[in-house]
Amino acid sequence: MSQSRDHEEALDIDDAVLAEARAEASGPSSAAKEGAGVEADRADADAAPGPRGSLWRDRNFLTLWSGQTLSQFGAQITELAVPVLAVLLLNATEFQVGVLNAANVAAFLLVGLPAGAWIDRMRKRHVMIAADVVRAIALACVPLLWMLGMLQIWHLIVIAAIVGVATVFFDVSYQSIVPSLVRPNQIAEANGKLQSTYELANIAGPGIGGWLVGVITAPLAVLATAGTYLVSAVALLLTRDHEPPRAHEDRAPILREIWEGLHFVFTEKLLRRIVGTTATSNFFNTVSTTLLPLFLLRELGFSPASLGLIFSLGAVGGLLGAMATPHIVRWIGEARAIPVSAMGFSIVGLGVPVAALVPGVAFPLLVAQFFVMSFTVLLYNITQVTFRQRITPPRLLGRMNASVRFVVWGVMPIAALLAGGLGTWLGVVPTMWIGAIGQLLSAGFVVFGPFWTMRELPDEHTNAASAEPAAAGPGDPGA
């Protein structure tokens, strides 16, 4: 979902070979034999990165975690400040708001697939550092142009596109680096901690953003985000990963490597269903919420501070969802948590357009809607992201994540442009109804799948064949 961003994003396995995976699942063995990209044996505990026990004693992980926590706060500030800047200061139209939203995520559609192949050839931590620096510089241009009296809507669109490209490289690396930082049985814990602080940022970030917009104006609030990206880059410089350089002989032509990532994702039944749900939900949720700033700021007359408060209070559900996920997974099973959470966030999407029918109670209704949405999205994301990391060979992590993001985020710029056109043609509220009704369909991929018949999801040992490269790619015989 767009509020979580991360909805980012299971495998072709017969029921007979389901792994006896734990609810708080371990991840793929990312330790590699020295000097090569060969995967370490999961049972070889001494080869795994990071200290034993809780991650609270892992200074390396804590360094990364602290930097990412601050940058997530900064990102939430900009997510509020930029729409406010466009709507209230630059008087953007419905279509311009759609283009701005599309520019922010278009890179996942345009460069997401090659980015995954490139990232698998590079040190992911180094990619993240470079991406943070690029994002900081690009965002710093917003207050500079504003102070010079030159800022226009097209400037915001170009800057959003640049930040979007850098974010592609950062996010794909970010989702792929965890197995090289912690031990296999700590991957679920690491994902839970990272998602928890993301939700803390969702809680406090919009509120702080609304306050900053009111005190120092939206353009200067964007500068705060640039500063947090620089802090994140410094934290990454101080972090040490255990990712070996990929052997040169393990590289293939770029199109073949892209195909290998796509092949891994779309030949696995469970993962294909998860991607179907995520992509459909993201598409219709983007249609529904692209024009949300126009609806709240113009039609309902909310202030930027009220807008931030709605997002902040709603995000409490995400924090509780991150905390509750291990308990829910133990209770109902890892596999069943996916359709249960999908039903939750697909149904509550109706809350946004319903608020237009009852403007007198729009504020508490939207808070409740965002609360339930955040809770169920976090349950869904922690479960499926941990599963993806666990069953993917380390050499394919970047391409797997890029392939998933290409689909589940690639639909979002298309949806944002569609929302801008529909908003101009039909109006804001009818467009939100179209998105909410469409989102009800998204859960079908996992609700009517095999998830109910299992309790735990497969692990890598039950999918050893998936670690082998695809037999054919574009232009190869039999492709």
C-alpha positions as CSV (number, residue, x, y, z in Angstrom):
1,M,0.0,0.0,0.0
2,S,1.2,3.5,-0.6
3,Q,1.1,4.3,3.1
4,S,3.5,1.6,3.9
5,R,5.5,1.6,0.8
6,D,6.3,-1.4,1.3
7,H,3.7,-3.5,0.2
8,E,6.3,-4.2,-1.6
9,E,6.1,-7.2,-2.2
10,A,6.6,-17.7,-2.0
11,L,7.3,-20.4,-4.2
12,D,6.3,-23.3,-6.5
13,I,6.3,-26.0,-3.9
14,D,4.1,-29.1,-3.6
15,D,2.5,-29.5,-0.2
16,A,4.4,-32.8,0.3
17,V,7.7,-31.0,0.5
18,L,6.8,-28.1,2.8
19,A,9.5,-27.2,5.2
20,E,9.2,-27.5,9.0
21,A,10.0,-23.8,9.1
22,R,9.5,-21.9,12.3
23,A,6.9,-19.1,12.6
24,E,9.6,-16.6,13.2
25,A,11.4,-18.0,10.2
26,S,15.1,-18.0,9.6
27,G,16.4,-16.5,6.4
28,P,18.6,-17.7,3.6
29,S,22.1,-18.6,4.7
30,S,24.0,-15.6,3.4
31,A,27.4,-16.4,4.7
32,A,29.6,-17.3,1.8
33,K,32.8,-19.3,1.5
34,E,35.7,-16.9,1.5
35,G,36.6,-15.4,-1.8
36,A,33.5,-16.8,-3.7
37,G,29.8,-16.4,-4.0
38,V,29.1,-19.9,-2.9
39,E,26.3,-20.3,-0.4
40,A,27.3,-21.6,3.1
41,D,25.7,-24.6,4.6
42,R,22.8,-23.5,6.9
43,A,24.0,-25.8,9.5
44,D,27.5,-24.2,9.6
45,A,26.8,-21.8,12.4
46,D,30.3,-20.6,12.6
47,A,30.2,-19.3,9.1
48,A,27.2,-17.1,9.6
49,P,27.6,-13.4,10.1
50,G,26.9,-11.6,13.3
51,P,27.1,-12.6,17.0
52,R,24.9,-15.2,18.5
53,G,21.8,-14.2,20.6
54,S,19.8,-11.0,20.4
55,L,20.5,-8.3,17.8
56,W,20.5,-5.8,20.7
57,R,24.1,-6.9,21.3
58,D,25.1,-6.7,17.6
59,R,26.7,-3.2,17.3
60,N,27.1,-3.6,13.6
61,F,23.4,-4.1,13.1
62,L,22.5,-1.4,15.6
63,T,24.7,1.1,13.6
64,L,22.7,0.3,10.4
65,W,19.4,0.3,12.3
66,S,20.0,3.8,13.9
67,G,20.9,5.4,10.6
68,Q,17.8,3.9,8.9
69,T,15.6,4.9,11.7
70,L,16.5,8.6,11.3
71,S,16.3,8.5,7.5
72,Q,12.8,6.9,7.7
73,F,11.8,9.9,9.9
74,G,13.1,12.2,7.3
75,A,11.4,10.4,4.5
76,Q,8.0,10.7,6.3
77,I,8.5,14.5,6.6
78,T,9.1,14.9,2.9
79,E,6.1,12.6,2.0
80,L,3.9,15.2,3.8
81,A,5.8,18.3,2.9
82,V,6.0,17.8,-0.9
83,P,2.3,17.3,-1.5
84,V,1.5,20.3,0.8
85,L,4.1,22.4,-1.2
86,A,2.5,21.3,-4.5
87,V,-1.1,21.8,-3.5
88,L,-1.0,24.9,-1.3
89,L,2.1,26.9,-2.5
90,L,2.3,25.9,-6.2
91,N,-1.5,25.4,-6.7
92,A,-1.0,22.1,-8.5
93,T,-3.9,20.7,-10.5
94,E,-5.3,17.2,-10.1
95,F,-3.3,16.0,-13.2
96,Q,-0.1,17.7,-11.9
97,V,-0.5,15.9,-8.6
98,G,-0.8,12.7,-10.4
99,V,2.3,13.3,-12.5
100,L,4.3,14.3,-9.4
101,N,3.2,11.1,-7.6
102,A,4.0,9.0,-10.7
103,A,7.5,10.6,-11.0
104,N,8.3,9.5,-7.5
105,V,7.9,5.8,-8.3
106,A,8.4,5.7,-12.1
107,A,11.9,4.5,-11.7
108,F,10.8,1.1,-10.4
109,L,9.1,0.6,-13.7
110,L,11.8,2.1,-15.9
111,V,15.1,1.0,-14.3
112,G,14.0,-1.5,-11.6
113,L,15.0,-4.7,-13.5
114,P,18.5,-3.7,-14.7
115,A,19.1,-2.1,-11.3
116,G,18.6,-5.5,-9.7
117,A,21.1,-7.2,-12.0
118,W,23.7,-4.4,-11.4
119,I,23.2,-4.5,-7.7
120,D,23.9,-8.2,-7.6
121,R,27.3,-7.4,-9.1
122,M,28.1,-4.7,-6.5
123,R,28.5,-4.4,-2.8
124,K,25.0,-3.5,-1.7
125,R,26.2,-1.3,1.2
126,H,28.2,0.9,-1.2
127,V,25.2,1.2,-3.4
128,M,23.1,2.4,-0.5
129,I,25.7,5.0,0.5
130,A,25.8,6.5,-3.0
131,A,22.0,6.5,-3.2
132,D,21.7,8.4,0.1
133,V,24.1,11.1,-1.1
134,V,22.2,11.5,-4.4
135,R,18.9,11.9,-2.6
136,A,20.3,14.4,-0.1
137,I,21.7,16.6,-2.9
138,A,18.5,16.4,-5.0
139,L,16.2,17.3,-2.1
140,A,18.5,20.2,-1.0
141,C,17.6,21.8,-4.4
142,V,14.0,22.3,-3.3
143,P,14.6,25.0,-0.6
144,L,17.4,26.5,-2.7
145,L,15.1,27.1,-5.7
146,W,12.3,28.3,-3.3
147,M,14.6,30.9,-1.7
148,L,15.6,32.1,-5.1
149,G,12.0,32.5,-6.1
150,M,12.4,30.0,-9.0
151,L,10.5,26.9,-7.7
152,Q,7.9,25.5,-10.1
153,I,5.9,22.3,-10.2
154,W,8.1,20.9,-12.9
155,H,11.1,21.3,-10.6
156,L,9.4,19.1,-8.0
157,I,8.6,16.5,-10.7
158,V,12.2,16.3,-11.9
159,I,13.6,16.2,-8.3
160,A,11.0,13.5,-7.5
161,A,12.2,11.5,-10.5
162,I,15.9,11.7,-9.5
163,V,15.1,10.8,-5.9
164,G,13.0,7.9,-7.2
165,V,15.9,6.5,-9.2
166,A,18.2,6.7,-6.2
167,T,15.5,5.0,-4.1
168,V,15.3,2.1,-6.5
169,F,18.9,1.3,-5.9
170,F,18.7,2.0,-2.2
171,D,15.6,-0.1,-1.5
172,V,16.6,-3.1,-3.6
173,S,19.9,-3.1,-1.8
174,Y,18.3,-2.5,1.5
175,Q,16.0,-5.5,1.1
176,S,18.9,-7.7,0.0
177,I,21.5,-6.7,2.6
178,V,20.0,-8.1,5.8
179,P,21.2,-11.7,5.2
180,S,24.8,-10.5,5.0
181,L,24.6,-8.6,8.3
182,V,23.0,-11.1,10.7
183,R,22.9,-14.8,11.3
184,P,20.2,-16.9,9.4
185,N,18.0,-17.4,12.4
186,Q,18.1,-13.6,13.1
187,I,16.7,-12.5,9.8
188,A,13.0,-12.4,11.0
189,E,14.1,-10.5,14.1
190,A,16.1,-8.0,12.0
191,N,13.1,-7.5,9.6
192,G,10.8,-7.0,12.6
193,K,13.1,-4.4,14.1
194,L,13.5,-2.5,10.8
195,Q,9.8,-2.6,10.2
196,S,9.0,-1.5,13.7
197,T,11.1,1.6,13.4
198,Y,9.6,2.3,10.0
199,E,6.3,2.4,11.7
200,L,7.6,4.6,14.5
201,A,8.7,6.9,11.8
202,N,5.2,6.7,10.3
203,I,3.8,7.7,13.7
204,A,6.0,10.6,14.5
205,G,7.2,11.6,11.1
206,P,4.0,13.1,9.7
207,G,3.2,14.9,12.9
208,I,6.7,16.4,13.0
209,G,6.4,17.1,9.3
210,G,3.1,18.9,9.8
211,W,4.6,21.0,12.6
212,L,7.7,21.8,10.5
213,V,5.6,22.9,7.6
214,G,3.6,25.2,9.8
215,V,6.7,26.6,11.5
216,I,9.4,26.8,8.8
217,T,7.3,26.2,5.6
218,A,7.3,23.1,3.4
219,P,10.4,23.8,1.3
220,L,12.6,24.1,4.4
221,A,11.0,21.0,5.9
222,V,12.3,19.1,2.9
223,L,15.8,20.2,3.9
224,A,15.5,18.2,7.1
225,T,15.0,15.0,5.1
226,A,18.2,15.8,3.1
227,G,20.1,16.0,6.4
228,T,18.7,12.6,7.6
229,Y,19.9,11.0,4.3
230,L,23.4,12.2,5.0
231,V,23.3,10.8,8.5
232,S,22.2,7.5,7.0
233,A,25.1,7.5,4.6
234,V,27.5,8.0,7.6
235,A,25.9,5.1,9.5
236,L,26.4,2.9,6.4
237,L,30.0,3.9,6.2
238,L,30.4,2.7,9.8
239,T,28.6,-0.6,9.1
240,R,30.5,-3.7,8.2
241,D,28.8,-6.4,6.1
242,H,29.8,-9.9,5.3
243,E,29.0,-9.9,1.6
244,P,31.7,-11.4,-0.5
245,P,32.4,-10.0,-4.0
246,R,30.6,-11.9,-6.6
247,A,32.9,-14.1,-8.7
248,H,33.5,-12.7,-12.2
249,E,32.8,-16.1,-13.7
250,D,29.4,-16.1,-12.1
251,R,28.3,-13.1,-14.2
252,A,26.2,-13.4,-17.4
253,P,25.0,-10.9,-20.0
254,I,22.7,-8.3,-18.4
255,L,19.6,-9.5,-20.2
256,R,20.3,-13.1,-19.1
257,E,20.7,-12.0,-15.5
258,I,17.5,-9.9,-15.6
259,W,15.7,-13.0,-17.0
260,E,17.1,-15.2,-14.3
261,G,15.6,-12.9,-11.6
262,L,12.2,-12.8,-13.3
263,H,12.3,-16.5,-13.9
264,F,12.9,-17.2,-10.2
265,V,10.0,-15.0,-9.1
266,F,7.4,-16.1,-11.7
267,T,8.0,-19.8,-11.7
268,E,7.3,-20.1,-8.0
269,K,3.6,-20.5,-7.3
270,L,3.4,-19.0,-3.8
271,L,5.6,-16.0,-4.6
272,R,3.7,-15.4,-7.8
273,R,0.4,-15.2,-5.8
274,I,1.9,-12.8,-3.3
275,V,3.2,-10.6,-6.1
276,G,-0.3,-10.6,-7.7
277,T,-1.9,-9.5,-4.5
278,T,0.7,-6.8,-3.8
279,A,0.7,-5.4,-7.3
280,T,-3.1,-5.3,-7.6
281,S,-3.5,-3.7,-4.1
282,N,-0.8,-1.1,-4.9
283,F,-2.4,-0.2,-8.2
284,F,-5.8,0.5,-6.9
285,N,-4.6,2.0,-3.6
286,T,-2.5,4.4,-5.6
287,V,-5.6,5.3,-7.7
288,S,-7.5,5.9,-4.5
289,T,-5.0,7.9,-2.5
290,T,-3.1,9.9,-5.1
291,L,-5.6,12.7,-4.8
292,L,-5.9,12.3,-1.0
293,P,-4.0,15.6,-0.3
294,L,-6.4,17.5,-2.6
295,F,-9.4,15.8,-0.9
296,L,-8.2,16.6,2.6
297,L,-6.6,20.0,2.1
298,R,-9.0,21.5,-0.3
299,E,-12.4,19.7,-0.1
300,L,-12.4,19.0,3.6
301,G,-10.3,22.0,4.6
302,F,-7.9,20.1,6.8
303,S,-4.7,21.9,7.8
304,P,-1.2,20.3,7.1
305,A,-1.0,19.6,10.8
306,S,-4.3,17.7,10.7
307,L,-3.2,15.8,7.7
308,G,0.0,14.8,9.5
309,L,-1.9,13.8,12.6
310,I,-4.2,11.5,10.7
311,F,-1.2,9.6,9.3
312,S,0.6,9.6,12.6
313,L,-2.3,8.2,14.6
314,G,-3.0,5.7,11.9
315,A,0.6,4.5,11.8
316,V,0.3,3.4,15.5
317,G,-1.5,0.4,14.0
318,G,1.7,-0.4,12.0
319,L,3.8,-0.4,15.1
320,L,1.4,-2.7,16.9
321,G,1.3,-4.9,13.8
322,A,5.1,-5.2,13.8
323,M,5.1,-6.1,17.5
324,A,2.2,-8.6,17.1
325,T,3.3,-10.3,13.9
326,P,5.5,-13.0,15.7
327,H,2.6,-13.9,18.0
328,I,0.0,-14.0,15.2
329,V,2.3,-16.1,13.1
330,R,2.7,-18.6,16.0
331,W,-1.0,-18.6,16.6
332,I,-2.4,-19.1,13.0
333,G,0.7,-20.1,11.1
334,E,3.1,-18.3,8.8
335,A,1.2,-19.3,5.6
336,R,-2.3,-18.4,6.8
337,A,-1.1,-14.9,8.1
338,I,-0.7,-13.9,4.5
339,P,-4.4,-14.3,3.3
340,V,-5.7,-13.0,6.7
341,S,-3.7,-9.8,6.5
342,A,-4.6,-9.4,2.8
343,M,-8.3,-9.5,3.5
344,G,-7.8,-6.9,6.2
345,F,-6.1,-4.2,4.1
346,S,-8.2,-4.9,1.0
347,I,-11.5,-4.3,2.9
348,V,-10.5,-1.3,5.0
349,G,-9.5,0.6,1.8
350,L,-13.1,1.5,1.5
351,G,-12.6,3.9,4.5
352,V,-11.1,6.7,2.4
353,P,-14.1,7.3,0.0
354,V,-16.6,6.6,2.8
355,A,-15.1,9.5,4.7
356,A,-16.4,11.8,1.8
357,L,-20.0,10.7,2.7
358,V,-19.7,11.6,6.3
359,P,-17.4,14.7,6.5
360,G,-18.5,15.4,10.1
361,V,-16.7,12.3,11.3
362,A,-14.1,12.1,8.5
363,F,-11.2,12.6,10.9
364,P,-11.8,9.7,13.3
365,L,-12.9,7.5,10.4
366,L,-9.7,8.1,8.5
367,V,-7.6,7.5,11.6
368,A,-9.3,4.2,12.1
369,Q,-8.9,3.3,8.5
370,F,-5.2,4.1,8.4
371,F,-4.7,2.2,11.8
372,V,-6.2,-1.1,10.5
373,M,-4.5,-0.6,7.1
374,S,-1.1,-0.2,8.8
375,F,-1.6,-3.1,11.1
376,T,-2.5,-5.6,8.4
377,V,0.1,-4.3,5.9
378,L,2.9,-4.8,8.5
379,L,1.7,-8.3,9.3
380,Y,1.7,-9.1,5.6
381,N,5.0,-7.4,4.8
382,I,7.1,-8.9,7.6
383,T,5.8,-12.4,6.8
384,Q,6.3,-12.3,3.1
385,V,9.6,-10.3,3.0
386,T,11.1,-12.7,5.5
387,F,9.9,-15.6,3.4
388,R,11.4,-14.2,0.3
389,Q,14.8,-13.5,1.9
390,R,14.8,-17.0,3.4
391,I,14.2,-19.0,0.1
392,T,16.2,-16.9,-2.3
393,P,19.8,-17.9,-3.0
394,P,22.2,-15.0,-2.0
395,R,23.4,-14.6,-5.6
396,L,19.8,-13.8,-6.6
397,L,18.6,-11.6,-3.8
398,G,19.1,-8.3,-5.6
399,R,17.4,-9.5,-8.8
400,M,14.6,-11.2,-6.9
401,N,13.8,-8.0,-5.0
402,A,14.2,-5.9,-8.1
403,S,11.8,-8.2,-10.1
404,V,9.2,-8.0,-7.3
405,R,9.5,-4.3,-7.0
406,F,9.4,-3.9,-10.8
407,V,5.9,-5.4,-10.7
408,V,4.5,-4.2,-7.4
409,W,5.8,-0.7,-7.6
410,G,6.0,-0.5,-11.4
411,V,2.2,-0.3,-11.5
412,M,2.1,2.7,-9.2
413,P,3.2,5.4,-11.7
414,I,0.6,4.1,-14.1
415,A,-2.0,4.2,-11.4
416,A,-1.0,7.7,-10.4
417,L,-1.3,9.1,-13.9
418,L,-4.7,7.3,-14.2
419,A,-5.8,8.9,-11.0
420,G,-4.8,12.4,-12.3
421,G,-6.8,11.8,-15.5
422,L,-9.8,10.4,-13.7
423,G,-9.7,13.2,-11.1
424,T,-9.8,15.8,-13.9
425,W,-12.6,13.9,-15.7
426,L,-14.7,12.5,-12.9
427,G,-13.6,14.4,-9.8
428,V,-11.6,13.5,-6.7
429,V,-14.2,11.4,-4.8
430,P,-15.4,9.2,-7.7
431,T,-11.7,8.4,-8.4
432,M,-11.2,7.3,-4.8
433,W,-14.2,5.0,-5.0
434,I,-12.9,3.4,-8.1
435,G,-9.6,2.7,-6.3
436,A,-11.2,1.4,-3.2
437,I,-13.6,-1.0,-5.0
438,G,-10.7,-2.3,-7.2
439,Q,-8.6,-2.9,-4.1
440,L,-11.2,-5.4,-2.8
441,L,-10.2,-7.7,-5.6
442,S,-6.5,-7.7,-4.6
443,A,-6.7,-10.3,-1.9
444,G,-8.1,-12.9,-4.3
445,F,-4.7,-14.2,-5.4
446,V,-3.8,-15.4,-1.9
447,V,-7.3,-15.9,-0.4
448,F,-8.1,-18.5,-3.1
449,G,-4.6,-20.0,-3.1
450,P,-3.0,-22.9,-1.2
451,F,-2.1,-20.9,1.9
452,W,-5.0,-22.1,4.0
453,T,-3.9,-25.7,3.6
454,M,-0.5,-25.2,5.1
455,R,0.8,-23.7,8.3
456,E,4.4,-22.9,7.6
457,L,5.9,-21.7,4.3
458,P,8.8,-23.5,2.5
459,D,12.4,-22.7,3.2
460,E,15.4,-22.8,0.9
461,H,16.2,-26.5,1.6
462,T,12.9,-27.5,0.1
463,N,13.6,-25.4,-2.9
464,A,17.2,-26.4,-3.7
465,A,16.4,-26.6,-7.4
466,S,15.4,-23.0,-7.4
467,A,19.0,-22.0,-6.7
468,E,20.1,-23.1,-10.1
469,P,20.2,-20.5,-12.9
470,A,17.3,-20.5,-15.4
471,A,18.0,-22.8,-18.3
472,A,17.2,-20.3,-21.0
473,G,16.8,-16.6,-21.3
474,P,15.7,-14.0,-23.9
475,G,17.3,-15.0,-27.2
476,D,18.4,-18.5,-25.9
477,P,17.0,-21.7,-27.5
478,G,13.8,-22.7,-25.7
479,A,13.2,-19.3,-24.1
